[in-house]
Amino acid sequence: MAVLEVMSPATDAVAEDLADYLQDPLRVSAPVKKRSTAASSATRERKILQQPGFVLHARPYKETSLIVDVLTRDFGRIALVAKGAKRPHSQLRSVLQTFQPLNLSWMGKAELKTLTSADWVGGMLPLEKSALVCGFYLNELIIKFLLKDEPHPALFDQYVATINQLAHGESAPVVLRQFELVLLRQSGLLGDIHLCTEQRAVVQPELHYVLDPQAGTRPARPGDHFPVLNGACLLAMADGDYSLPETQFQSKMLMRFLLSHHLHGAVLSTRQLLIDLQNL
Protein backbone atom coordinates (compact mmCIF):
# COMPACT_ATOMS: atom_id res chain seq x y z
CA MET A 1 0.00 0.00 0.00
CA ALA A 2 1.08 3.61 -0.23
CA VAL A 3 3.37 4.86 2.47
CA LEU A 4 1.13 7.82 3.18
CA GLU A 5 -2.48 8.49 2.39
CA VAL A 6 -3.24 12.19 2.05
CA MET A 7 -6.56 12.90 3.65
CA SER A 8 -7.21 16.33 2.14
CA PRO A 9 -5.52 19.04 -0.01
CA ALA A 10 -4.63 20.86 3.20
CA THR A 11 -2.29 18.06 4.14
CA ASP A 12 -0.23 18.15 0.91
CA ALA A 13 2.69 19.93 2.57
CA VAL A 14 2.69 17.45 5.45
CA ALA A 15 2.58 14.56 3.00
CA GLU A 16 5.52 15.91 0.98
CA ASP A 17 7.69 16.34 4.08
CA LEU A 18 6.87 12.86 5.29
CA ALA A 19 7.35 11.24 1.87
CA ASP A 20 10.82 12.82 1.57
CA TYR A 21 11.66 11.51 5.00
CA LEU A 22 10.59 7.95 4.19
CA GLN A 23 12.47 7.90 0.88
CA ASP A 24 15.86 8.66 2.43
CA PRO A 25 18.15 5.75 1.56
CA LEU A 26 19.60 3.55 4.26
CA ARG A 27 23.18 4.42 5.07
CA VAL A 28 25.42 1.96 6.82
CA SER A 29 29.01 2.96 7.51
CA ALA A 30 31.98 0.65 7.35
CA PRO A 31 32.59 -1.47 10.45
CA VAL A 32 34.83 0.09 13.10
CA LYS A 33 37.89 -1.90 14.04
CA LYS A 34 39.06 -1.93 17.63
CA ARG A 35 42.68 -0.98 18.01
CA SER A 36 43.78 -3.61 20.49
CA THR A 37 44.60 -7.28 19.94
CA ALA A 38 44.02 -9.39 16.86
CA ALA A 39 41.12 -11.07 18.64
CA SER A 40 39.46 -7.76 19.42
CA SER A 41 40.00 -6.46 15.90
CA ALA A 42 37.91 -9.37 14.64
CA THR A 43 35.00 -8.00 16.70
CA ARG A 44 33.56 -5.10 14.76
CA GLU A 45 30.87 -2.67 15.75
CA ARG A 46 28.28 -1.85 13.16
CA LYS A 47 27.23 1.76 12.75
CA ILE A 48 23.80 2.66 11.39
CA LEU A 49 23.27 6.27 10.37
CA GLN A 50 20.08 8.31 9.93
CA GLN A 51 17.57 5.45 9.97
CA PRO A 52 13.88 6.51 9.93
CA GLY A 53 12.15 5.35 13.08
CA PHE A 54 9.62 5.99 15.85
CA VAL A 55 9.82 5.61 19.62
CA LEU A 56 7.50 2.88 20.88
CA HIS A 57 8.37 2.89 24.57
CA ALA A 58 11.10 4.08 26.92
CA ARG A 59 12.05 2.97 30.41
CA PRO A 60 14.71 4.13 32.89
CA TYR A 61 18.15 2.55 32.72
CA LYS A 62 20.62 3.16 35.55
CA GLU A 63 20.66 6.71 36.92
CA THR A 64 20.75 8.93 33.84
CA SER A 65 19.90 6.79 30.84
CA LEU A 66 16.94 5.20 29.06
CA ILE A 67 16.31 1.98 27.19
CA VAL A 68 14.26 2.99 24.17
CA ASP A 69 12.21 0.51 22.14
CA VAL A 70 11.94 1.83 18.58
CA LEU A 71 10.38 0.76 15.28
CA THR A 72 12.68 1.39 12.32
CA ARG A 73 12.05 1.13 8.62
CA ASP A 74 14.87 -1.22 7.65
CA PHE A 75 15.76 -2.98 10.91
CA GLY A 76 12.36 -3.53 12.49
CA ARG A 77 11.95 -3.27 16.23
CA ILE A 78 15.19 -2.72 18.15
CA ALA A 79 16.26 -1.68 21.66
CA LEU A 80 18.66 1.22 22.13
CA VAL A 81 20.43 2.63 25.17
CA ALA A 82 20.08 6.41 25.21
CA LYS A 83 22.97 7.38 27.48
CA GLY A 84 22.37 10.45 29.60
CA ALA A 85 18.88 10.99 28.18
CA LYS A 86 17.43 11.59 31.67
CA ARG A 87 19.77 14.48 32.39
CA PRO A 88 17.99 17.85 32.47
CA HIS A 89 20.02 19.39 29.63
CA SER A 90 20.29 16.32 27.41
CA GLN A 91 19.38 16.96 23.77
CA LEU A 92 17.89 13.48 23.57
CA ARG A 93 15.44 14.22 26.38
CA SER A 94 13.20 16.42 24.22
CA VAL A 95 13.66 14.50 20.97
CA LEU A 96 12.75 10.96 22.04
CA GLN A 97 8.99 11.44 21.88
CA THR A 98 6.39 8.94 20.67
CA PHE A 99 4.51 9.35 17.36
CA GLN A 100 7.03 11.76 15.88
CA PRO A 101 9.30 10.75 12.96
CA LEU A 102 12.98 10.61 13.85
CA ASN A 103 16.28 9.91 12.13
CA LEU A 104 18.15 7.54 14.43
CA SER A 105 21.81 6.55 14.48
CA TRP A 106 23.30 3.78 16.62
CA MET A 107 26.18 1.38 16.97
CA GLY A 108 26.76 -2.07 18.41
CA LYS A 109 26.40 -5.76 17.65
CA ALA A 110 24.57 -6.93 20.78
CA GLU A 111 20.79 -7.03 21.12
CA LEU A 112 20.97 -3.83 23.18
CA LYS A 113 22.67 -1.23 21.01
CA THR A 114 23.84 2.30 21.80
CA LEU A 115 21.97 5.29 20.41
CA THR A 116 24.46 7.85 19.08
CA SER A 117 22.06 10.49 17.75
CA ALA A 118 18.37 11.20 17.25
CA ASP A 119 17.08 14.00 15.05
CA TRP A 120 13.49 15.17 14.93
CA VAL A 121 12.22 15.22 11.34
CA GLY A 122 8.77 16.75 11.69
CA GLY A 123 6.03 16.64 9.09
CA MET A 124 3.37 14.92 11.22
CA LEU A 125 0.66 16.36 13.40
CA PRO A 126 0.62 15.33 17.08
CA LEU A 127 -1.94 12.83 18.32
CA GLU A 128 -4.49 14.20 20.78
CA LYS A 129 -7.27 12.89 23.02
CA SER A 130 -8.65 9.50 21.91
CA ALA A 131 -6.28 9.41 18.92
CA LEU A 132 -3.39 9.45 21.37
CA VAL A 133 -4.77 6.38 23.14
CA CYS A 134 -5.11 4.68 19.76
CA GLY A 135 -1.45 5.46 19.08
CA PHE A 136 -0.36 3.81 22.32
CA TYR A 137 -2.51 0.83 21.36
CA LEU A 138 -0.56 0.50 18.11
CA ASN A 139 2.73 0.66 20.01
CA GLU A 140 1.62 -1.99 22.48
CA LEU A 141 0.59 -4.29 19.64
CA ILE A 142 3.96 -3.92 17.94
CA ILE A 143 5.86 -4.66 21.14
CA LYS A 144 3.72 -7.73 21.81
CA PHE A 145 3.75 -9.20 18.32
CA LEU A 146 7.04 -8.29 16.64
CA LEU A 147 10.31 -10.00 17.40
CA LYS A 148 13.34 -7.75 17.65
CA ASP A 149 15.77 -7.23 14.79
CA GLU A 150 13.37 -8.45 12.08
CA PRO A 151 12.65 -5.86 9.37
CA HIS A 152 9.04 -5.23 8.41
CA PRO A 153 9.05 -2.27 5.97
CA ALA A 154 5.42 -2.84 4.95
CA LEU A 155 4.33 -2.65 8.59
CA PHE A 156 6.44 0.46 9.10
CA ASP A 157 4.66 2.11 6.18
CA GLN A 158 1.29 1.06 7.60
CA TYR A 159 2.25 2.46 11.00
CA VAL A 160 3.14 5.84 9.47
CA ALA A 161 -0.11 5.91 7.48
CA THR A 162 -2.16 4.96 10.56
CA ILE A 163 -0.57 7.62 12.77
CA ASN A 164 -1.18 10.20 10.08
CA GLN A 165 -4.80 9.14 9.61
CA LEU A 166 -5.48 9.25 13.35
CA ALA A 167 -3.90 12.70 13.59
CA HIS A 168 -6.24 13.95 10.84
CA GLY A 169 -9.38 12.60 12.48
CA GLU A 170 -9.99 9.54 10.31
CA SER A 171 -12.32 6.86 11.69
CA ALA A 172 -10.38 5.09 14.45
CA PRO A 173 -12.19 1.72 14.12
CA VAL A 174 -11.40 1.56 10.40
CA VAL A 175 -7.72 2.53 10.56
CA LEU A 176 -7.13 0.25 13.56
CA ARG A 177 -8.69 -2.74 11.76
CA GLN A 178 -6.46 -2.08 8.76
CA PHE A 179 -3.36 -1.90 10.94
CA GLU A 180 -4.26 -5.04 12.93
CA LEU A 181 -4.67 -7.00 9.71
CA VAL A 182 -1.27 -5.92 8.37
CA LEU A 183 0.34 -6.62 11.75
CA LEU A 184 -0.94 -10.21 11.87
CA ARG A 185 0.14 -10.81 8.29
CA GLN A 186 3.59 -9.33 8.78
CA SER A 187 4.16 -11.29 11.98
CA GLY A 188 3.39 -14.51 10.10
CA LEU A 189 0.19 -15.28 12.01
CA LEU A 190 -2.34 -14.74 9.23
CA GLY A 191 -2.57 -15.72 5.57
CA ASP A 192 -4.96 -14.59 2.85
CA ILE A 193 -8.30 -14.24 4.61
CA HIS A 194 -10.29 -14.22 1.35
CA LEU A 195 -9.10 -17.69 0.32
CA CYS A 196 -10.94 -20.78 1.60
CA THR A 197 -8.30 -23.32 2.60
CA GLU A 198 -10.62 -26.32 2.28
CA GLN A 199 -11.96 -25.48 -1.15
CA ARG A 200 -8.78 -23.75 -2.32
CA ALA A 201 -10.80 -20.97 -3.89
CA VAL A 202 -11.86 -17.42 -3.20
CA VAL A 203 -14.70 -17.19 -0.65
CA GLN A 204 -18.24 -16.69 -1.91
CA PRO A 205 -19.90 -13.42 -0.80
CA GLU A 206 -23.21 -15.06 0.17
CA LEU A 207 -21.72 -17.91 2.25
CA HIS A 208 -20.63 -17.97 5.88
CA TYR A 209 -17.10 -18.70 7.04
CA VAL A 210 -14.90 -18.82 10.10
CA LEU A 211 -11.21 -17.99 10.36
CA ASP A 212 -9.49 -20.81 12.22
CA PRO A 213 -6.17 -19.46 13.61
CA GLN A 214 -4.51 -22.78 12.82
CA ALA A 215 -6.15 -23.73 9.53
CA GLY A 216 -7.19 -20.44 7.96
CA THR A 217 -10.54 -19.52 6.41
CA ARG A 218 -13.05 -22.35 6.01
CA PRO A 219 -16.84 -22.76 5.78
CA ALA A 220 -18.71 -22.28 9.06
CA ARG A 221 -20.10 -25.39 10.75
CA PRO A 222 -22.63 -25.92 13.55
CA GLY A 223 -20.88 -25.77 16.91
CA ASP A 224 -18.00 -23.56 15.76
CA HIS A 225 -16.58 -21.39 18.53
CA PHE A 226 -15.05 -18.90 16.09
CA PRO A 227 -16.71 -15.66 14.94
CA VAL A 228 -18.87 -16.31 11.88
CA LEU A 229 -18.31 -13.93 8.96
CA ASN A 230 -19.95 -13.36 5.62
CA GLY A 231 -17.79 -14.02 2.61
CA ALA A 232 -18.58 -10.46 1.55
CA CYS A 233 -16.94 -9.17 4.75
CA LEU A 234 -13.76 -11.16 4.15
CA LEU A 235 -13.56 -9.90 0.57
CA ALA A 236 -14.08 -6.32 1.71
CA MET A 237 -11.38 -6.62 4.40
CA ALA A 238 -8.95 -8.05 1.87
CA ASP A 239 -9.62 -5.01 -0.34
CA GLY A 240 -9.32 -2.57 2.58
CA ASP A 241 -12.97 -1.54 2.24
CA TYR A 242 -14.64 -0.98 5.62
CA SER A 243 -17.39 1.34 4.40
CA LEU A 244 -20.30 -0.97 5.32
CA PRO A 245 -21.38 -1.09 8.99
CA GLU A 246 -21.63 -4.90 8.79
CA THR A 247 -18.00 -5.12 7.69
CA GLN A 248 -16.93 -2.85 10.53
CA PHE A 249 -18.79 -4.95 13.09
CA GLN A 250 -17.69 -8.36 11.83
CA SER A 251 -14.07 -7.27 11.38
CA LYS A 252 -14.05 -5.93 14.94
CA MET A 253 -15.25 -9.28 16.30
CA LEU A 254 -12.72 -11.15 14.17
CA MET A 255 -9.74 -9.03 15.23
CA ARG A 256 -10.70 -9.19 18.90
CA PHE A 257 -10.80 -12.98 18.63
CA LEU A 258 -7.52 -13.34 16.71
CA LEU A 259 -5.57 -10.94 18.91
CA SER A 260 -6.83 -12.60 22.08
CA HIS A 261 -5.97 -16.04 20.70
CA HIS A 262 -2.40 -15.12 19.83
CA LEU A 263 -1.95 -13.26 23.11
CA HIS A 264 -3.18 -16.40 24.94
CA GLY A 265 -5.95 -14.43 26.59
CA ALA A 266 -3.76 -11.63 27.94
CA VAL A 267 -5.55 -8.28 27.92
CA LEU A 268 -3.86 -5.29 26.34
CA SER A 269 -4.07 -2.37 28.73
CA THR A 270 -4.59 0.15 25.94
CA ARG A 271 -7.20 -2.06 24.26
CA GLN A 272 -9.33 -2.10 27.38
CA LEU A 273 -9.03 1.66 27.60
CA LEU A 274 -10.11 2.00 23.97
CA ILE A 275 -13.11 -0.24 24.57
CA ASP A 276 -14.11 1.94 27.49
CA LEU A 277 -13.66 5.15 25.50
CA GLN A 278 -14.96 4.25 22.06
CA ASN A 279 -16.47 0.75 22.26
CA LEU A 280 -13.99 -0.42 19.63
C-alpha angles and dihedrals in degrees: 000000000000117000092232132019113208109220099196141353088263090067096055093103091049091048093051093051092048094045090053089050094051093047095058107120121243113259121200118179125216116278116270116237119217113233100224130078129349089255092054093046088060088061107078129186117223119223121206117193131201099346115174110242149143132227112246100176140342131201133182118272119192115320105313108014141078136216105222123198108208138179113222131188100235104021102039120216115355138166120234133187110226101201115213093000092134093058113110095240099038114131089215092059094074097034102053096080127142123252094020122111114246138182106226130195125189145157137210143082100231124090089258107058131187120252110224100178142356123194125191111232103185126196098122131092117237120255115246138188113338091359088062091055089049089053092054088049090057091050093050091050092052093049092049098045109031123077116221123262095019114121118229107174093168091055091047089055091048091050091053092047092048094050090049093049092049091049090054095050100256117162106287096208091054099046092044092052090051092050094046091053093051091045093055091046094048093047089055095246100112135044131191104322094197094061120085107223095203097049095031091223140101113283119260115243095225097048130084124241143175128214108229108201090218102038105026129227116353138154115287117253133195110273096026113151093201125095110272115230135186116244086236090061093052091049091049092049091050088054093045092244112142097156096117118079090224091057091049092051097044093044090051091054091046095050093046089053096046095045092048091048094052092043089052091237097309112146119231109228093217092046092057090049091051091050090052093048103039108006089240 
